[in-house]
Amino acid sequence: KVLEENRKLYNQVQDLKGTFTRSIRVYCRVRPFLGGQSKYLSTVEHIEEGTITIITPSKYGKGHRSFNFNKVFGPSATQAEVFSDTQPLIRSVLDGYNVCIFAYGQTGSGKTYTMSGPTDLIEQNQGVNYRALGDLFLLAEQRKNTVSYDVSVQMIEIYNEQVRDLLITDEIRNSSQTGLNVPDASLVRVTSTSDVIDLMNLGQKNRAVGATALNDRSSRSHSCLTVHVQGRDLTSGTILRGCMHLVDLAGSERVDKSEVTGDRLKEAQHINKSLSALGDVISSLAQKNSHVPYRNSKLTQLLQDSLGGQAKTLMFVHISPELDAVGETISTLKFAERVATVELGAARVNK
Ligand code: ADP
């Protein structure tokens, strides 16, 4: 009982820490068993508030291991529940902050489900991207008597350290403007959620072009939807700029280099490079180093303005429940635990 009380207290302190010192917030989500798999044992022994306990087989030191995060969502959590704790971040974008929300985890653990939703998309299954944009327009509408907002989006894919614009069409090409971190990617003005849905569909279609097997390809590339917001205060004329990156990362699984050659080896090396560059940026932020190595990969260059400084960052870390994934699950949770310790600096209540 005392241990339980301590753990609750610890979680409350972590939560307060997240609020006041603006750590990177980390939410863990466990995918349900798919199809007929539920008869198998799960790696997840217990979930309670911000703590998840994993069963570790003998190879990893037989027993249990607990990890603490800001929140843990079990297999039955709905898309709405998962999004509900993300809403304050959307408000921040309209207040002129930079925000980064990214999904991390091995292939098949549910990253795309969290960010976009399943392929047979119905409204209640919509992921973070749709909900975030929906909220953004709703809040902008509520503030329309005091602030006038312009919203534009970019959608890119990073594959083998090459950035690909996913919103390119002839019509868009002609009207494109210059973006922030991806100067050549189309920046398209949007005024409603349905505009955004159309663009996301276009992005998905463009992503498929040139990919032999989309699922394969999408698990080995990072995709990023960036929303740029510019607000003009109608009384003072002050301009506020905020931006939000919504990132579905490539699968974090380690590829056995002895088993792959050619294109697969090249892809694996690039994914390794960018995810470890992300890890290095996070470590140097954690150690409060004066030099943060953002320039080591396209991914960290892209996220530079949304990781560190005054930016607000949220990582959704995903795990699969299958026992045979336990090795990846443990290394994913260890990475996430490291991310959760990063403090981005003291909070400023007003900007
Ligand atoms: P990833 O993007 O990490 O490779 P996906 O999001 O494609 O993984 O998920 C793999 C499969 O599991 C998909 O069929 C997806 O619809 C399903 N899935 C993932 N998370 C959930 C969930 N929370 N509830 C129901 N199905 C899910």
Residues whose N, C-alpha, C, O or C-beta is under 5 A from the ligand:
A	BS01	ADP	R31 P32 P75 Q106 T107 G108 S109 G110 K111 T112 Y113 P118
